[in-house]
Amino acid sequence: MDESRKSTPVERKIIDYIRNDFKEGFLMEIKRISESGGQNVYHVEVSQDNNLYNLDFNANGVLIKSEIEPTYLASNHDDYPEL
């Protein structure tokens, strides 16, 4: 989100959601996307606890989709030779 402008009421509602639900998280991005039906969706990325949370909010600031992906690669210790 561009810090040089004031946030909209919907963006403030989304930011409040992030502050309440991701106390240790880092807000990476808020991006407004227009869908084919003319509806605005706000896509948000939050990093917390080695996970990236991809969240979508509707034009009223209500969470409509949530996906989690790890930000680290799980290591397979079997790939390492024994010492």
VOBA-1610 file (N, C-alpha, C; in pm, whole numbers, padded with zeros to 5 digits, always signed):
BEGIN
Met+00084-00117+00000Met+00000+00000+00000Met+00089+00123+00000Asp+00052+00221-00078Asp+00129+00344-00092Asp+00114+00428+00034Glu+00225+00449+00105Glu+00222+00524+00231Glu+00197+00672+00210Ser+00210+00724+00085Ser+00194+00866+00060Ser+00047+00908+00050Arg-00043+00814+00053Arg-00186+00847+00050Arg-00257+00784+00169Lys-00374+00837+00198Lys-00452+00781+00310Lys-00522+00654+00264Ser-00537+00561+00356Ser-00604+00436+00322Ser-00755+00458+00316Thr-00822+00376+00237Thr-00967+00382+00225Thr-01029+00313+00347Pro-01159+00333+00371Pro-01224+00263+00483Pro-01211+00110+00472Val-01217+00055+00351Val-01203-00089+00333Val-01061-00131+00369Glu-00962-00056+00323Glu-00823-00089+00355Glu-00798-00080+00505Arg-00857+00017+00572Arg-00842+00027+00717Arg-00904-00094+00787Lys-01018-00139+00737Lys-01083-00258+00794Lys-00994-00381+00776Ile-00931-00393+00660Ile-00840-00505+00634Ile-00718-00496+00725Ile-00662-00377+00738Ile-00546-00357+00825Ile-00581-00393+00969Asp-00700-00355+01015Asp-00744-00392+01151Asp-00753-00543+01166Tyr-00804-00612+01062Tyr-00811-00758+01065Tyr-00671-00817+01080Ile-00576-00766+01003Ile-00438-00816+01008Ile-00378-00792+01146Arg-00399-00674+01201Arg-00345-00642+01334Arg-00402-00735+01441Asn-00529-00771+01430Asn-00593-00857+01530Asn-00556-01004+01514Asp-00545-01051+01389Asp-00526-01194+01364Asp-00380-01234+01341Phe-00295-01137+01312Phe-00154-01164+01284Phe-00068-01070+01367Lys-00074-01087+01497Lys-00004-00996+01589Lys+00146-00993+01564Glu+00206-01105+01526Glu+00350-01112+01501Glu+00381-01107+01351Gly+00279-01089+01270Gly+00298-01095+01126Gly+00350-00966+01066Phe+00397-00976+00943Phe+00448-00864+00868Phe+00362-00848+00744Leu+00290-00736+00736Leu+00206-00707+00620Leu+00295-00673+00502Met+00289-00754+00399Met+00377-00734+00284Met+00311-00652+00174Glu+00181-00670+00155Glu+00117-00604+00041Glu-00034-00605+00056Ile-00097-00494+00014Ile-00241-00489-00009Ile-00257-00439-00152Lys-00330-00517-00232Lys-00347-00482-00372Lys-00493-00498-00409Arg-00551-00394-00470Arg-00690-00404-00516Arg-00691-00462-00657Ile-00775-00564-00674Ile-00788-00632-00803Ile-00933-00623-00847Ser-00956-00585-00972Ser-01091-00584-01027Ser-01115-00716-01098Glu-01220-00784-01057Glu-01252-00912-01119Glu-01340-00889-01240Ser-01362-00993-01319Ser-01435-00982-01445Ser-01578-00931-01427Gly-01638-00958-01313Gly-01774-00911-01288Gly-01781-00768-01239Gly-01666-00701-01234Gly-01663-00563-01188Gly-01647-00549-01038Gln-01640-00661-00967Gln-01622-00658-00822Gln-01476-00633-00788Asn-01453-00551-00686Asn-01318-00530-00637Asn-01286-00634-00530Val-01168-00691-00540Val-01116-00784-00440Val-00982-00728-00395Tyr-00957-00734-00267Tyr-00830-00688-00211Tyr-00747-00810-00177His-00632-00820-00243His-00540-00932-00218His-00434-00883-00119Val-00413-00961-00014Val-00322-00924+00093Val-00222-01037+00115Glu-00096-01002+00133Glu+00007-01099+00168Glu+00063-01064+00304Val+00064-01165+00394Val+00117-01147+00529Val+00215-01260+00555Ser+00330-01225+00609Ser+00431-01324+00645Ser+00433-01339+00797Gln+00423-01465+00843Gln+00426-01494+00986Gln+00463-01640+01007Asp+00550-01665+01105Asp+00585-01801+01147Asp+00626-01890+01029Asn+00714-01842+00945Asn+00764-01916+00829Asn+00655-01955+00729Asn+00547-01879+00726Asn+00439-01901+00630Asn+00404-01770+00562Leu+00359-01781+00437Leu+00305-01667+00365Leu+00155-01689+00354Tyr+00079-01595+00406Tyr-00067-01602+00403Tyr-00117-01515+00288Asn-00186-01576+00193Asn-00248-01505+00082Asn-00396-01494+00115Leu-00441-01372+00138Leu-00577-01347+00182Leu-00649-01261+00080Asp-00774-01292+00052Asp-00857-01210-00034Asp-00976-01159+00047Phe-01004-01031+00032Phe-01116-00965+00100Phe-01208-00907-00005Asn-01339-00907+00022Asn-01433-00847-00072Asn-01433-00695-00053Ala-01517-00626-00128Ala-01522-00480-00127Ala-01571-00424+00006Asn-01624-00511+00094Asn-01669-00468+00227Asn-01563-00498+00334Gly-01449-00553+00292Gly-01343-00584+00387Gly-01362-00715+00460Val-01445-00804+00405Val-01472-00935+00465Val-01381-01039+00398Leu-01315-01120+00479Leu-01227-01225+00428Leu-01309-01327+00349Ile-01269-01353+00224Ile-01342-01448+00141Ile-01256-01567+00097Lys-01122-01554+00113Lys-01034-01665+00072Lys-00904-01654+00150Ser-00852-01769+00191Ser-00727-01773+00266Ser-00646-01894+00221Glu-00520-01871+00184Glu-00429-01979+00147Glu-00298-01958+00223Ile-00237-02067+00264Ile-00111-02062+00339Ile-00007-02141+00261Glu+00111-02081+00246Glu+00222-02155+00186Glu+00347-02133+00269Pro+00425-02239+00289Pro+00548-02225+00368Pro+00648-02137+00296Thr+00724-02060+00373Thr+00826-01974+00314Thr+00964-02037+00324Tyr+00972-02160+00368Tyr+01098-02231+00377Tyr+01081-02367+00312Leu+01188-02425+00270Leu+01183-02559+00213Leu+01208-02660+00324Ala+01121-02756+00332Ala+01140-02862+00431Ala+01264-02943+00391Ser+01349-02966+00486Ser+01470-03042+00454Ser+01446-03190+00476Asn+01505-03267+00392Asn+01498-03411+00404Asn+01635-03456+00452His+01646-03490+00578His+01774-03526+00637His+01832-03654+00577Asp+01752-03733+00507Asp+01803-03853+00444Asp+01897-03821+00328Asp+01890-03697+00276Asp+01976-03659+00165Asp+02119-03626+00208Tyr+02141-03616+00339Tyr+02273-03581+00388Tyr+02350-03707+00430Pro+02478-03713+00399Pro+02555-03831+00440Pro+02578-03829+00591Glu+02591-03946+00647Glu+02619-03954+00791Glu+02763-03916+00816Leu+02789-03852+00928Leu+02924-03812+00965Leu+02989-03915+01053
//
